[in-house]
Amino acid sequence: MSRARKVLDWLDERAGIYALWDQAANEPVPGGARLRYVFGSVLVYLFMQQVVLGIVLASYYSPSATDAWASVAHLQDQVTAGWFLRGLHGHGASAMVVVLVLHLVQVVWAGAYRKPRELNWWTGLAMGGLVFAFALTGYLLPWDQKGYWATQVATGILGSVPGGEPLRILLQGGHEYGNLTITRFFALHVFVLPGLLLLLLVAHIGLFRRHGVTPPAHLSESELARADRFIPHQIFYDVLAMAVTAGILVAWTIRSHGAELFAPAQPASNFPARPEWYFLFLFQLLKYFEGPLVLVGTVVIPGAATAFLVALPFLDRAQSRRPKERMPVLAGMGALLAGVVALGVAAKVEDAGDEAFQKALAEARAEAERARALAAGGVLPEGGEAVFRNDPQYEARRIYAERCAGCHGRFMEGGDDAPALVDFGSRAWLARLVRNPRAPEFFGKTEHDTMDPYSPEDLPDDQLAAVVEYIVSTMGDEIAPPADPALAAKGKKLWEDELECNSCHEIEAGAEGDGPNLYGHGTVAWIAGLIANPKDPRYFGEEAQMPAFGEKLDEAEIQALARLVAAQRASGAKAGASAGQHD
Amino acid sequence: MPHDRDDAPPAPEVPDAAGGPSAASGDVPRRRFLLGATGLLGAGVAAAAGVPIVGAAVYPLDHEVTSGGGDFIPAGPSGAFGDDPVRVDLHADRRDAWNRFEDVRVGSAWVLRLEGRLVAFSTVCPHLGCAIDYDPKARRFVCPCHNSVFELDGTVVEGPSPRPMDRLDVRQEEKLVQIRYQRFKQGVKEKVPL
């Protein structure tokens, strides 16, 4: 006797393992092993895989409103295979929903919900509900824009049903989303729901073993008498189906490069919130009901559909399991599924044709990409949103607030003795300046008063536009708007032959004059040079009032500030106001 | 029902993976094929998630998850240090997995002059990592956990510490003393940077 056999014998004497094995392995499958029986096993495999993947994810995840996003971004973009495992977990949930529906359809088709398998049916339905609860709670955990906003809708629905408000506050741990929301969802997702599902699964499988498979109704007594053993016949089909599922799941995960991770949750932002695809039918349903009828979409219709499923064993009055005799039940089930699919497709089609939604989604994806790139440098402990502080622009805003805002205004709107910077260097700005350089937004509050205003009588609008275009044409950097060459050429001619601008202003690179050299006026390089030393003869010379920052800030800081000022041109006055929002 | 369970324990049949006499249907080669195919497919299913899981699980083995210090950190003006040890906290930027921290305490050091030269010791005990105190009466360093006692030059007087206190690199720029903060492997005779 081999040593292994001895150990097994020793165990068998004490635990009866051979009998257990015999029970499990030699379970007869009446009517023979069939592919149509695989769905339950595939669901068990998917659930087990979710559990194992969930443990790995949990070992890299921090359930707090400040840490969650950064920890998921770290897992997604830094940890070996992190994106793949997270993707497998996310897509695994989708796969569970798909296989769940297939399992349900097979059970309904076979009439396996009928006596004596009602408890099987109900435990199965309850587990189906749990799968959706898993999806709902898991969606929030990354604390990204998508999860945050989609879950807001879900808890909002809960709060809007009669008596639902206290439940909503309990579930989200307060009146608003915060740390307690995430710890509660985490506890539900990781402890409560798996525990419940496992209990139901044990009951479900126990009941299944008690009653056995439900063979096709048309099999004769003699066909039923031909029974395969679970091992190796049915298990081969089961594992084959698992392998196919795993193959699809892996391919899907690689193709999509895992599950999406949007920018960190920002309660003050707009986000085109959409639930996961398997909730889209519910999402779509809500669009059709308004006012007091909202409850029809949130409670009445979903409740009626659930009641129909639960009551199915009683609604089915047919004499046998043959599908022909159960047409009303099958038709009801078919209508239900068709409704779900139609609503889901309608939601997709509506979004596909919605330009505003597509634009918002593209912007959200761009922001997500930026946030994740910035997260590579580590996220400050203040929280997910703090990732944007890694942005050099943020640093520039900080320096602006510290060094520049005192004179130029917190929102670049200008101060008591310095010009505004909003829209600095745009065509409109240049034109306004020529018309009235002594306006408060320009040099009105400074001592620079040597430049005279040019009225339309002195300088007609078309000539002004040409000169402005000539100045713009010297910018030639990536922020400058493309210059109109013909207009610029006209402006150049005016500049050289007719107007008096050139008596003060040079427009050759590097040349010095009484007024600032306008070559490349408004470019990052021009602005950076001014910030570094306004007293440089290319700028205001000795008359400059602004201090030179070349010795106070380093080159990178000056460049960042110059980019910030140059960016005010592209975004206009509105961006000027938002420049201070992070101060 | 197809299948009534017998409450009596079944006869102790010996399982046979390759399909022994207990096989009720199918010929032996077919059973063997099915079992083999099942095993292979099952291994594939397990590997699909299992292999990347191992990759993620061992990630900390070959990646620097935390970092901070490593560079010279300002510790104070040189005039602040004399023949009696002074404990200084060393601040630096720190990385910890997904977080970065600006200017946080990454560690501390005992700094003193030994025969006129500035010397810095890590406060981390080489034994098991407790923070070493200074006893001004005895003019010795003492670890409060397991009673290792060290001379002012860091050598072990008594106790379980396997090596002297860990010296940190010190340099002086103008009047500013700077210390390179490092952590070392604990519990071993050699001083090995982590």
Boltz contact constraints between the chains, C-beta under 6 A:
constraints:
  - contact:
      token1: [A, 18]
      token2: [B, 12]
      max_distance: 6.0
  - contact:
      token1: [A, 19]
      token2: [B, 9]
      max_distance: 6.0
  - contact:
      token1: [A, 19]
      token2: [B, 10]
      max_distance: 6.0
  - contact:
      token1: [A, 21]
      token2: [B, 15]
      max_distance: 6.0
  - contact:
      token1: [A, 22]
      token2: [B, 10]
      max_distance: 6.0
  - contact:
      token1: [A, 22]
      token2: [B, 13]
      max_distance: 6.0
  - contact:
      token1: [A, 30]
      token2: [B, 2]
      max_distance: 6.0
  - contact:
      token1: [A, 49]
      token2: [B, 49]
      max_distance: 6.0
  - contact:
      token1: [A, 56]
      token2: [B, 53]
      max_distance: 6.0
  - contact:
      token1: [A, 56]
      token2: [B, 56]
      max_distance: 6.0
  - contact:
      token1: [A, 70]
      token2: [B, 98]
      max_distance: 6.0
  - contact:
      token1: [A, 71]
      token2: [B, 98]
      max_distance: 6.0
  - contact:
      token1: [A, 74]
      token2: [B, 97]
      max_distance: 6.0
  - contact:
      token1: [A, 74]
      token2: [B, 98]
      max_distance: 6.0
  - contact:
      token1: [A, 79]
      token2: [B, 56]
      max_distance: 6.0
  - contact:
      token1: [A, 79]
      token2: [B, 59]
      max_distance: 6.0
  - contact:
      token1: [A, 80]
      token2: [B, 55]
      max_distance: 6.0
  - contact:
      token1: [A, 80]
      token2: [B, 56]
      max_distance: 6.0
  - contact:
      token1: [A, 80]
      token2: [B, 59]
      max_distance: 6.0
  - contact:
      token1: [A, 81]
      token2: [B, 52]
      max_distance: 6.0
  - contact:
      token1: [A, 81]
      token2: [B, 55]
      max_distance: 6.0
  - contact:
      token1: [A, 81]
      token2: [B, 56]
      max_distance: 6.0
  - contact:
      token1: [A, 82]
      token2: [B, 56]
      max_distance: 6.0
  - contact:
      token1: [A, 84]
      token2: [B, 52]
      max_distance: 6.0
  - contact:
      token1: [A, 85]
      token2: [B, 52]
      max_distance: 6.0
  - contact:
      token1: [A, 85]
      token2: [B, 56]
      max_distance: 6.0
  - contact:
      token1: [A, 212]
      token2: [B, 2]
      max_distance: 6.0
  - contact:
      token1: [A, 212]
      token2: [B, 3]
      max_distance: 6.0
  - contact:
      token1: [A, 228]
      token2: [B, 25]
      max_distance: 6.0
  - contact:
      token1: [A, 229]
      token2: [B, 24]
      max_distance: 6.0
  - contact:
      token1: [A, 232]
      token2: [B, 31]
      max_distance: 6.0
  - contact:
      token1: [A, 232]
      token2: [B, 34]
      max_distance: 6.0
  - contact:
      token1: [A, 232]
      token2: [B, 35]
      max_distance: 6.0
  - contact:
      token1: [A, 235]
      token2: [B, 38]
      max_distance: 6.0
  - contact:
      token1: [A, 236]
      token2: [B, 34]
      max_distance: 6.0
  - contact:
      token1: [A, 236]
      token2: [B, 38]
      max_distance: 6.0
  - contact:
      token1: [A, 239]
      token2: [B, 38]
      max_distance: 6.0
  - contact:
      token1: [A, 239]
      token2: [B, 41]
      max_distance: 6.0
  - contact:
      token1: [A, 239]
      token2: [B, 42]
      max_distance: 6.0
  - contact:
      token1: [A, 240]
      token2: [B, 41]
      max_distance: 6.0
  - contact:
      token1: [A, 242]
      token2: [B, 45]
      max_distance: 6.0
  - contact:
      token1: [A, 243]
      token2: [B, 41]
      max_distance: 6.0
  - contact:
      token1: [A, 243]
      token2: [B, 44]
      max_distance: 6.0
  - contact:
      token1: [A, 243]
      token2: [B, 45]
      max_distance: 6.0
  - contact:
      token1: [A, 246]
      token2: [B, 45]
      max_distance: 6.0
  - contact:
      token1: [A, 246]
      token2: [B, 48]
      max_distance: 6.0
  - contact:
      token1: [A, 250]
      token2: [B, 48]
      max_distance: 6.0
  - contact:
      token1: [A, 378]
      token2: [B, 95]
      max_distance: 6.0
  - contact:
      token1: [A, 378]
      token2: [B, 99]
      max_distance: 6.0
  - contact:
      token1: [A, 378]
      token2: [B, 100]
      max_distance: 6.0
  - contact:
      token1: [A, 379]
      token2: [B, 98]
      max_distance: 6.0
  - contact:
      token1: [A, 379]
      token2: [B, 99]
      max_distance: 6.0
  - contact:
      token1: [A, 381]
      token2: [B, 99]
      max_distance: 6.0
